[in-house]
Amino acid sequence: MLDKHLPLEAAAEIISSLGLNSTQTRRANRTMQRIVYRAWTRRSRAKQAVAFEEFADAVPECHWSLMFEVCGLVLLGRDSEACTLITAARHLEAARNAGGAA
């Protein structure tokens, strides 16, 4: 079962485009969930008062989709593509934060 935070339409598109089987889909989903959990546990003491579910709810849907796709690519041994996707996402986020992208 996919994480409730992962948009189903995006997940279906990623599963189809990457050709993930059910085992790969489960592994990508589990890895994505671990990444978010790890991010939650690494927060400062002041921010640790926020429950995990509340933290997970605050993660934008596009980030869940990105993590799922990157995890899928890594599972398929396509690390270079995963790194390219992460780098592109970081550049877009930086441009958005700088006011250069809508």
MOGI-V752954 format. One record per residue. RES is the residue in three letters. PHI is phi in whole degrees, 0 to 359 (NA if undefined). PSI is psi in radians with two decimals (none if undefined). BURIAL is I if it has 16 or more other C-alpha atoms within 10 Angstrom, else O. Layout:
RES & PHI & PSI & BURIAL
RES & PHI & PSI & BURIAL
This chain:
MET & NA & 2.34 & O
LEU & 284 & 2.65 & O
ASP & 300 & 2.49 & O
LYS & 294 & -0.33 & O
HIS & 277 & -0.33 & I
LEU & 280 & 2.08 & I
PRO & 300 & 2.22 & O
LEU & 298 & -0.71 & O
GLU & 297 & -0.75 & O
ALA & 295 & -0.75 & I
ALA & 299 & -0.78 & I
ALA & 298 & -0.71 & O
GLU & 295 & -0.73 & O
ILE & 293 & -0.81 & I
ILE & 302 & -0.77 & I
SER & 292 & -0.83 & O
SER & 292 & -0.57 & O
LEU & 271 & -0.26 & O
GLY & 70 & 0.64 & O
LEU & 288 & 2.38 & I
ASN & 273 & 3.13 & O
SER & 295 & -0.65 & O
THR & 294 & -0.77 & O
GLN & 295 & -0.66 & I
THR & 297 & -0.79 & I
ARG & 298 & -0.75 & I
ARG & 294 & -0.76 & O
ALA & 298 & -0.73 & I
ASN & 297 & -0.81 & I
ARG & 296 & -0.73 & I
THR & 296 & -0.74 & I
MET & 301 & -0.78 & I
GLN & 296 & -0.68 & I
ARG & 295 & -0.66 & O
ILE & 299 & -0.80 & O
VAL & 294 & -0.72 & I
TYR & 297 & -0.76 & O
ARG & 298 & -0.72 & O
ALA & 298 & -0.69 & O
TRP & 296 & -0.74 & I
THR & 289 & -0.35 & O
ARG & 268 & 0.10 & O
ARG & 288 & 2.78 & O
SER & 296 & 2.80 & O
ARG & 304 & -0.68 & O
ALA & 297 & -0.58 & O
LYS & 269 & -0.14 & O
GLN & 288 & -0.17 & O
ALA & 292 & -0.34 & O
VAL & 286 & 2.22 & O
ALA & 293 & 2.70 & O
PHE & 303 & -0.79 & O
GLU & 300 & -0.70 & O
GLU & 295 & -0.72 & O
PHE & 298 & -0.85 & O
ALA & 298 & -0.66 & I
ASP & 296 & -0.46 & O
ALA & 277 & -0.21 & O
VAL & 286 & 2.18 & O
PRO & 299 & 2.56 & O
GLU & 304 & -0.66 & O
CYS & 296 & -0.51 & O
HIS & 287 & -0.66 & O
TRP & 299 & -0.78 & I
SER & 297 & -0.76 & I
LEU & 299 & -0.82 & I
MET & 299 & -0.73 & I
PHE & 297 & -0.77 & I
GLU & 294 & -0.76 & I
VAL & 298 & -0.76 & I
CYS & 298 & -0.71 & I
GLY & 297 & -0.78 & I
LEU & 298 & -0.75 & I
VAL & 297 & -0.75 & I
LEU & 300 & -0.53 & I
LEU & 274 & 0.04 & O
GLY & 79 & 0.32 & O
ARG & 257 & 0.97 & O
ASP & 300 & -0.69 & O
SER & 299 & -0.76 & O
GLU & 294 & -0.66 & O
ALA & 297 & -0.76 & I
CYS & 295 & -0.69 & O
THR & 297 & -0.74 & O
LEU & 296 & -0.76 & I
ILE & 297 & -0.78 & I
THR & 298 & -0.77 & O
ALA & 298 & -0.73 & O
ALA & 296 & -0.70 & O
ARG & 296 & -0.73 & O
HIS & 296 & -0.75 & O
LEU & 296 & -0.73 & O
GLU & 296 & -0.74 & O
ALA & 296 & -0.74 & O
ALA & 295 & -0.70 & O
ARG & 295 & -0.75 & O
ASN & 293 & -0.52 & O
ALA & 276 & -0.07 & O
GLY & 86 & 0.20 & O
GLY & 270 & -0.17 & O
ALA & 227 & 2.63 & O
ALA & 274 & none & O
